Amino acid sequence: MSFIRITKQFSFETGHALYGYDGMCKNVHGHSYKLSVTVIGKPISDTKNVKYGMVIDFSDLKKIVKEEIVNVFDHATVFNKNTPHIELAKELEYRGHNVLLVDYQPTSEMMVIDFAKKIKKRLPEHIELYSLKLQETDSSFAEWYAYDNI
């Protein structure tokens, strides 16, 4: 049986600030992120299995990504936990805002690495994460590929 890659796309809105950065992105701002998640595996060959012919049910992949990424990051503001904006983060949180403090600079590059770790740990053992593409604008994105990270 052939290996097949399938991709599911997601969208979410997230704010962030890049502390220590020398440009405009040091200010709190947001993006309409688009995340493409590609997994690879062999289609189920057991004709008695209700998911016969599928690598993974798209709804199962959707559940994983929604729980690990979209539901967490959507309409959140992400700060590096070492940011000098920590007082702002605490104030936003106090006022009921969804604030995430992460142990990395919340760039697309670092976010996609974080997302890969979270998604990989939830996939069934016969399915591998092949790639992620995190698009923050129409012309800017970061990509993660499994074969680059062996």
Buried (B, 14 or more C-beta within 10 A) or exposed (E): EEEEEBBBEBEBEBBBBBBEEEEEBEEBEBBEBBBBBBBBBEBBEEEEEEEEEBBBEEEBBBEBBBEBBBEBBBEBBBBBEBBEBBEBBEEBBEEEEBBBBBEBBBBBBBBBBBBBEBBBEBBEEEBBBBBBBBBBEEEEBBBBBBEEEE
